[in-house]
Amino acid sequence: MKEIDNTELIRYRYNRYSKFYDILEAPMEIPSSKWRKELVKYSSGKVLEVGVGTGKNIPYYQSNTNLTVIDFSSGMLHKAIKKFGHLNNINFTNADIQKTEFETDEFDTVIASFVFCSVPDPIKGLKEIKRICKNDGKIIILEHVRSDNKFIGLLMDFLNPLIVGLLGFNINRDTENNVINSGFHDYQDKNLLLNIFRMFIINNKK
Ligand SMILES: C[S@@+](CC[C@H](N)C(=O)[O-])C[C@H]1O[C@@H](n2cnc3c(N)ncnc32)[C@H](O)[C@@H]1O
């Protein structure tokens, strides 16, 4: 019951944040745009993007990509549809990655950027990705994580309740541990900036 309530709460916060997301996050695009370009370059075959938000990665996919994008916030998803709904290679779906209706082994590639800081139960979400991605498929996760610097890490812990309460995402998650605890062991962990911005390039082994 608690988990369902938390999911509703985070969804509510993202619906609220959707109105300001592109404006408030604009400065982050200065470093992020090159990471987004790298993120999507690994995609091949049938691709799922989880937590598409307002669609910031969409311009970087090849125009013939067979792409399904999901988000559990209708506010965020509608922003993406408004911008990119005319592209007929993309299927937009309102869905929660913690429990989807996709078939087992449906996708060749799964992409997510800055999503596992918000998914209420990240291990449940990652295990669902493991199920719906093919064996030997690729899962690419761009994420910000808790700093391993003692002082910055503690500052992130202190500020986290404020950020999660206002905007819906956590700044102190240990996403690498969540990846491992979800059963992924064959992965590359790339430090993009300060060991806080990281890219996990995972080979899905079943
Ligand atoms: C910080 S935003 C990132 C949006 C986009 N990926 C980007 O890079 O700009 C996090 C997104 O993940 C979505 N999200 C969080 N938990 C989710 C879940 N359980 N299932 C689907 N989407 C989720 C939120 O609604 C939000 O749109």
PDBQT file of the ligand as one rigid body, heavy atoms in Angstrom, charges set to zero:
ROOT
HETATM    1  C1  LIG A 301      14.020  13.885 -14.225  1.00  0.00    +0.000 C 
HETATM    2  S1  LIG A 301      12.809  13.401 -15.385  1.00  0.00    +0.000 S 
HETATM    3  C2  LIG A 301      13.823  12.934 -16.771  1.00  0.00    +0.000 C 
HETATM    4  C3  LIG A 301      13.083  13.048 -18.078  1.00  0.00    +0.000 C 
HETATM    5  C4  LIG A 301      13.907  12.702 -19.317  1.00  0.00    +0.000 C 
HETATM    6  N1  LIG A 301      14.310  11.320 -19.322  1.00  0.00    +0.000 N 
HETATM    7  C5  LIG A 301      15.107  13.595 -19.435  1.00  0.00    +0.000 C 
HETATM    8  O1  LIG A 301      16.234  13.097 -19.541  1.00  0.00    +0.000 OA
HETATM    9  O2  LIG A 301      14.930  14.822 -19.460  1.00  0.00    +0.000 OA
HETATM   10  C6  LIG A 301      12.263  11.807 -14.776  1.00  0.00    +0.000 C 
HETATM   11  C7  LIG A 301      11.124  11.249 -15.605  1.00  0.00    +0.000 C 
HETATM   12  O3  LIG A 301      10.905   9.888 -15.224  1.00  0.00    +0.000 OA
HETATM   13  C8  LIG A 301       9.521   9.668 -15.118  1.00  0.00    +0.000 C 
HETATM   14  N2  LIG A 301       9.304   8.530 -14.213  1.00  0.00    +0.000 N 
HETATM   15  C9  LIG A 301       9.643   8.432 -12.909  1.00  0.00    +0.000 A 
HETATM   16  N3  LIG A 301       9.278   7.248 -12.412  1.00  0.00    +0.000 NA
HETATM   17  C10 LIG A 301       8.696   6.569 -13.431  1.00  0.00    +0.000 A 
HETATM   18  C11 LIG A 301       8.104   5.281 -13.524  1.00  0.00    +0.000 A 
HETATM   19  N4  LIG A 301       8.002   4.487 -12.452  1.00  0.00    +0.000 N 
HETATM   20  N5  LIG A 301       7.632   4.877 -14.718  1.00  0.00    +0.000 NA
HETATM   21  C12 LIG A 301       7.700   5.705 -15.805  1.00  0.00    +0.000 A 
HETATM   22  N6  LIG A 301       8.214   6.954 -15.760  1.00  0.00    +0.000 NA
HETATM   23  C13 LIG A 301       8.718   7.375 -14.590  1.00  0.00    +0.000 A 
HETATM   24  C14 LIG A 301       8.975  10.989 -14.573  1.00  0.00    +0.000 C 
HETATM   25  O4  LIG A 301       7.592  11.135 -14.775  1.00  0.00    +0.000 OA
HETATM   26  C15 LIG A 301       9.790  11.988 -15.370  1.00  0.00    +0.000 C 
HETATM   27  O5  LIG A 301       9.209  12.305 -16.599  1.00  0.00    +0.000 OA
ENDROOT
TORSDOF 0
